[in-house]
Amino acid sequence: MRRWGARLVGVALIAVLASCGGDDTRYADDKIVDRLNLEETESGYAIDGDPFCEVERKLLNDSTEVEDAADKDELGLVIASREGNAGVQGVPPFAPDCGDEAKKKLNRLDPAPAE
């Protein structure tokens, strides 16, 4: 019985290490701010300084953050790069063309797709 417990702990440890050891792409806030030309506002950032293109201060730096935000997003305001490696969450009122522009700019962070 003792071996069974040790094996179970070993398998669980391997699973945890494997999930943490992935090559998840992560972008620093500065990189996202620069790519989207974000200007700081009282409550977050504005894309190109446009108050109707305001996003939350908490930027989405990797796929895990993007997925977590998207799971909680009831208004469809999470905008992510093509690969889902970076993103932002819009603040209402958030103009639809702002989402298109943000997505286009975020896509430039991801590696070029293989053809």
C-alpha positions in Angstrom: 0.0 0.0 0.0 2.9 2.3 0.7 4.3 1.9 -2.8 1.0 2.7 -4.3 0.9 6.0 -2.4 4.4 6.9 -3.5 3.7 6.1 -7.1 0.5 8.2 -7.0 2.5 11.2 -5.5 5.2 10.7 -8.2 2.7 10.7 -11.0 1.0 13.8 -9.7 4.3 15.5 -9.3 5.3 14.7 -12.9 1.9 16.0 -14.1 2.4 19.3 -12.3 5.9 19.7 -13.5 4.9 19.0 -17.1 2.1 21.6 -17.0 4.4 24.2 -15.6 7.3 23.5 -17.9 5.6 24.4 -21.2 7.0 27.0 -23.5 4.1 29.4 -22.9 4.8 32.7 -24.7 4.6 35.7 -22.3 4.8 39.4 -23.1 5.7 42.1 -20.7 3.2 45.0 -20.2 5.7 47.4 -21.8 5.6 45.3 -25.0 1.8 45.3 -25.1 1.6 49.0 -24.2 4.0 49.9 -27.0 2.4 47.6 -29.7 -1.1 49.0 -29.0 0.1 52.6 -28.5 -1.7 52.6 -25.1 -2.0 55.9 -23.2 -2.6 55.7 -19.5 -6.0 56.9 -18.3 -7.5 57.2 -14.8 -8.9 53.7 -14.9 -6.7 51.9 -17.5 -5.4 52.6 -20.9 -6.7 54.1 -24.1 -5.7 52.7 -27.5 -4.1 55.6 -29.5 -5.5 57.8 -26.7 -9.1 57.3 -27.8 -11.5 57.3 -24.8 -13.9 55.0 -26.7 -11.1 52.5 -27.0 -10.3 52.1 -23.3 -9.0 48.8 -21.9 -8.5 47.6 -18.4 -5.2 48.3 -16.6 -4.6 44.6 -16.2 -3.1 43.5 -19.5 -3.3 39.9 -20.5 0.3 38.8 -20.9 0.0 35.1 -21.8 -2.4 32.4 -23.0 -3.5 31.5 -19.4 -4.4 35.1 -18.6 -6.2 35.4 -21.9 -8.2 32.2 -21.4 -9.1 33.1 -17.8 -10.3 36.5 -18.8 -12.3 35.1 -21.8 -14.0 32.6 -19.5 -15.3 35.4 -17.3 -16.1 37.8 -20.2 -19.8 38.2 -20.5 -19.7 41.1 -22.9 -17.3 39.8 -25.5 -14.7 42.5 -24.7 -11.6 40.3 -24.4 -9.4 40.9 -27.5 -6.6 38.4 -28.0 -3.8 37.9 -30.5 -4.2 35.3 -33.3 -2.4 32.7 -31.2 -4.0 33.9 -27.9 -0.6 34.7 -26.4 -1.5 38.3 -25.4 -4.6 40.4 -25.0 -6.6 43.2 -23.5 -10.1 43.6 -22.1 -12.2 46.5 -23.3 -14.1 48.8 -21.0 -17.6 49.8 -22.0 -18.4 51.7 -24.1 -15.9 50.0 -26.3 -16.3 50.7 -30.0 -16.2 47.6 -32.3 -13.6 49.1 -34.6 -11.3 49.4 -31.5 -11.5 45.7 -31.1 -10.5 45.2 -34.7 -7.6 47.6 -34.4 -6.4 46.0 -31.1 -6.5 42.5 -32.6 -4.5 43.6 -35.7 -1.9 45.1 -33.5 -1.8 42.2 -31.0 -1.3 39.8 -33.9 2.0 41.5 -34.7 3.3 40.3 -31.3 2.8 36.6 -32.3 5.3 34.8 -34.6 4.3 34.8 -38.2 2.1 31.8 -39.1 3.8 29.0 -40.9 2.6 28.6 -44.5 
